[in-house]
Each structure stands twice: as C-alpha cells, then as structure tokens.
Amino acid sequence: MKCPNWGKILAAAALCAALCACSKPQDVLPDHIATPEASATVAPTAAVVQATTTPAPTDTTVPTILPQTADAGRSYVDDTLFIGDSNTVRYTMYADDTGTAFSTLKNNIGVVSMGVGSITTLKCEKFKGDSTLYTIPDAVAKLQPKRIIIGFGSNNLGGSSTDATKFIAQYREGLAAITKAWPYADIIVSAIPPLDQQRDNTNLTMTQVDAYNAALVTMCEENGYKFLNTAEVLRDDATGWAKKDYTLSDGVHLSKEAVTAYFTYVRTHAYVTQDRRPESTVVIPEPDGVPLGLISSDPIAVRGAKVPVEFVATSGGSISGSTSQKVKKGGTCSTVKAVPNAGWKFAGWTASLGAASSSSSLSFTVPSNADANGVIVTAHFEPDEHEHEFVEVKDTRIEPTCLEYGTVKVKCTICGKVKEKELPALGHDYDKGVITLQPQPGVAGVMTYTCQRCGYIKTAPIEPLPTATPTASPTSPPSPTPAVTQTPEPVVTPEPITTPEPTQEPVITPEPEPTGAPEPVITAEPAPDPEPPQETEPASEAPTEVP
C-alpha cells in the first residue's frame, strides 16, 4: 500500500508486515488455532463463567496485519464485540442498505471522549436489571464474546510527537486486563482512523496517527494480537489524509460513508478461528449501553467549537439540503427535507440526541447537552403498498459452505427495497469411504470418509470379525492310563445305639364269653294241668387264663 508521509515509521510498519509470519513467544494473549470451520455463537450472564477450557496455541499462519479474505458475512460482524471511543459509538448510529444497524448495544461498548488509559478504570457499561456500572474488562467477562475488535487512540492524540511509549504501555495494560477477564476471545486491534485535512483541531496531526499505528503493529506482533489496517480503506493515498466526505465537519468523527466502508473492510479482512469459549451455564445479561455524557470533557475538542450535525436517510429516499452542518449548542440547523423514492413514502425522523418532528421538512435544534460525538438525524422511509418483486443484487452472493450459511442481497424492482437472504449451509458431502484399518477377529476396523467439498474427514468403526470356535477332532482320543488308586481303609460303621422301649405292664384281655346255641323258643301247647318249671344248671364261668 502506498502511504506517503510515513517515513521511517512506515518502513517499520512494513517490516512488521513482512515478519508477521514469524511468531514471538506470547506473554499476554492466550493462544488460538485458526480453522475454516468456525462455530457460530453468541454468544451471552449475570455472573462470570468459571472457564475450564485451556486456550489453544496461537495460529502462526495468519499474519499480524490481517490480509484480505472472502466476505465473512453479517454473522462475522454479529459475533464480534466492538470496543472503542466515539467512532465506535457511531457504528450503532448508521445502518447498511437493508436498514440494519452495523452494530447494536448487544455487541458494542463505545464511550464518547474515552482514551486508552481508561480501559481498566472507567466504569462505563450498564446491563438491564443491574444498577452497577462495569469496567470494560468486567463487561467483556459478562458478554463472553467470540472475538473483539478494539479501537482507541483518537482521544490520545495531541501534537506531532511520534513517541508512542506511554500510549502503547496503556494499550498493552488494557488488553492484558481484558484477556485476563475473558481469555477465550480473539483480540483484533483496529487502526486509529485518519483525520481530515480540514479539521477543527489543527493540533491533531497525521504524523502522530501514523506513528501510533506503526507502534500498534509492533505491539500486536509482540503479544499475539491481530491488527486491522483500516487505513487502507479510509485514507486517501494521494493526500495522506482521510478520504473526502469520510469525516464529519470536525474532521475527526467518521461519516456514514466511512463507517459503511469500514464494515466492508472488516468483513473482507476476517479472522475466523475455532470457537474456544467454554459452554456457558448462565444467561448472558442484556446490555443497556453507556450512560449519556459519562465523560463531560472532550480531550480533543476546540474551545467554543460547534457541534457536528449529520442528516442521513435510510433505504427508500434521500435528503435535500445541507446534510453535514456545524451548529452551536442550542442553535438551529438550516432546513433539510426528506424526499422519498418512487414506491416509497416518508415515515418520520429520529435523532441520536434531541427531538425531531414528523414533517418531511426539518429545522433541527441542537440539544444543549450535545457532545463531541455530535448528532445524527435520520430520515426514515417505508414502501407503499405493493407486491415486492425481488431480484438478486450482482456481486453480493456469499456462497454457503458445509457448515456456514451464506447470504445474498435481493432488491425489489418496484421500490428498490434491499434485504439480505440467508442461504442454508450445505452440509458435508462424503465419499463412499475407504477402509483404513482392516477388521480382525475380535478387533474393530476403521472406515474413513472424506467430504468432497471441503476435505473434512470423519471415521466410523467396522464390526470386528467373528472369533473362530475350535472344532473337536474326529479321531478317538488315546486311552488314558489308569491311575493307581489306593485301596481305602475299611470304614467301621458303629452299630446304631438302640434305645430300649420302656416295659409295659401286660394288658389282660378277657376271653370273650362263649355264646351257646340259642335255646329254642318252645311254644307251650295248652295243657290241662300246668307242670312246675324245671330248674336249669347255671353256666359255669370260663377259666381265666394267666399268662
């Protein structure tokens, strides 16, 4: 990249880029391994998770200064936590051509007028349902991001000194604190954005910006961080300053055009790695953002400087009038008008600070509490009633992979509405497989399958072969030699002891009395003279037999 006016400092940066394939021992950032199969994520807890996963070794195949890649898509942005100063705040104020904000409170910690030295000390982030303010490291631990893009430095500028010793020491300390609080995020340091040649504060110089950025490259190389060289897209190589219309009228804060270019660069200089976060057992709290006016003193503002006011339009319309103005606090901007495109209608104004009317013509009054970040006033449009006829927008397709979904933008031919469609992940397409380990009796084999799209390999076991059962021989076995058996000694069985029964007295059973023949019944015939009865001899008793 052609970078005039960098001199020896740029030469040092170029040297860092040339050496970025070499990795020095890491003493701050936990290690990680890059892989084409990144997990999706986000991602988020009312308490810090007690992590048990050990960070993986640093990937040395990706240079310190991130090179150009294929577009990583919107999901890459959504999985990233953006941390920084007022320019980071502006990421939440602008939207892409689909009307989606580049960043939201869920993945943005931006503090107006904050310098790098306040990373470890300034309590700035709030969470819903929690009245406590948290420092950036503590907030990171709660949000548990997959990666962080951090950008400080604009509020540390002043003069033309190229000595970045203090600046780098403070940056290093802040990053170490973030890493200690949550060691599972990839750290990407974003370059300090270029200044406009027509800036309010002429004490801010590109000489210092270039020197600080070169020092950041060295810091990243020494500590294992990655560097996002956004100067490639925000800087005009011909002048060495910011590109035309890439800053507001103050010459410091990025315009919508610049932020749009910035996020295109982020997506096309992606650092996709394995998700190393341990599984969370708690619910990630919902961020409530940074309180307005947290820092009341702007370190780079010019005394009596006016507030930059920018008027922007969403899809479906434009703005007539001066879209970038500088007005004193409490003053009124010149009138602008929202003009809808064919098939659209005006839907109202919103302001990042203050109130705006519902009329398409607006004369905005700058709030008295406006700060260096200025005010962004947005005109909104919505389509008239009609059936959308979407067609694919050329050169916007990001093809899906086996594991990651793709995206494509489509645009209505009637109203011009643009939206982004998701293309489902393809899934692995495995071949028929090859046997890489033959099964053995009792031992399973291995079948290996390879994805024909991405080369991913998986294995599956093969049933072991049956174990052979021994078969009896048909021949008669040899006669066994009789064993010599000792004749056992005869066992004398004792006679059983008989218990004599008690002697009983004999029972004398009397003999039955003999029964004589029954005497015949004599029917007496009547006689004239009764005779006296004859006497009979008594029966003699049977003799008693004595045993």
C-alpha positions, 0 to 999 in steps of 0.5 A: 500500500502506498502511504506517503508521509510515513517515513521511517515509521512506515518502513517499520510498519512494513517490516512488521508486515513482512515478519508477521509470519514469524511468531514471538513467544506470547506473554499476554494473549492466550493462544488460538488455532485458526480453522475454516470451520468456525462455530457460530455463537453468541454468544451471552450472564449475570455472573462470570463463567468459571472457564475450564477450557485451556486456550489453544496455541496461537495460529502462526499462519495468519499474519499480524496485519490481517490480509484480505479474505472472502466476505465473512458475512453479517454473522462475522460482524454479529459475533464480534464485540466492538470496543472503542471511543466515539467512532465506535459509538457511531457504528450503532448510529448508521445502518447498511442498505437493508436498514440494519444497524452495523452494530447494536448495544448487544455487541458494542461498548463505545464511550464518547471522549474515552482514551486508552488509559481508561480501559481498566478504570472507567466504569462505563457499561450498564446491563438491564436489571443491574444498577452497577456500572462495569469496567470494560474488562468486567463487561467483556467477562459478562458478554463472553464474546467470540472475538473483539475488535478494539479501537482507541487512540483518537482521544490520545492524540495531541501534537506531532510527537511520534513517541508512542511509549506511554500510549502503547504501555496503556494499550498493552495494560488494557488488553492484558486486563481484558484477556485476563477477564475473558481469555477465550476471545480473539483480540483484533486491534483496529487502526486509529482512523485518519483525520481530515485535512480540514479539521477543527483541531489543527493540533491533531496531526497525521504524523502522530496517527501514523506513528501510533499505528506503526507502534500498534503493529509492533505491539500486536506482533509482540503479544499475539494480537491481530491488527486491522489496517483500516487505513487502507480503506479510509485514507486517501493515498494521494493526500495522506489524509482521510478520504473526502466526505469520510469525516464529519465537519470536525474532521475527526468523527467518521461519516456514514460513508466511512463507517459503511466502508469500514464494515466492508473492510472488516468483513473482507479482512476476517479472522475466523478461528475455532470457537474456544469459549467454554459452554456457558451455564448462565444467561448472558445479561442484556446490555443497556449501553453507556450512560449519556455524557459519562465523560463531560470533557472532550480531550480533543475538542476546540474551545467554543467549537460547534457541534457536528450535525449529520442528516442521513436517510435510510433505504427508500429516499434521500435528503435535500439540503445541507446534510453535514452542518456545524451548529452551536449548542442550542442553535438551529440547523438550516432546513433539510427535507426528506424526499422519498423514492418512487414506491416509497413514502416518508415515515418520520425522523429520529435523532441520536440526541434531541427531538425531531418532528414528523414533517418531511421538512426539518429545522433541527435544534441542537440539544444543549447537552450535545457532545463531541460525538455530535448528532445524527438525524435520520430520515426514515422511509417505508414502501407503499403498498405493493407486491415486492418483486425481488431480484438478486443484487450482482456481486453480493452472493456469499456462497454457503459452505458445509457448515456456514450459511451464506447470504445474498442481497435481493432488491425489489424492482418496484421500490428498490427495497434491499434485504439480505437472504440467508442461504442454508449451509450445505452440509458435508458431502462424503465419499463412499469411504475407504477402509483404513484399518482392516477388521480382525477377529475380535478387533474393530476396523476403521472406515474413513470418509472424506467430504468432497467439498471441503476435505473434512474427514470423519471415521466410523468403526467396522464390526470386528470379525467373528472369533473362530470356535475350535472344532473337536477332532474326529479321531478317538482320543488315546486311552488314558492310563489308569491311575493307581488308586489306593485301596481305602481303609475299611470304614467301621460303621458303629452299630446304631445305639438302640434305645430300649422301649420302656416295659409295659405292664401286660394288658389282660384281655378277657376271653370273650364269653362263649355264646351257646346255641340259642335255646329254642323258643318252645311254644307251650301247647295248652295243657290241662294241668300246668307242670312246675318249671324245671330248674336249669344248671347255671353256666359255669364261668370260663377259666381265666387264663394267666399268662 
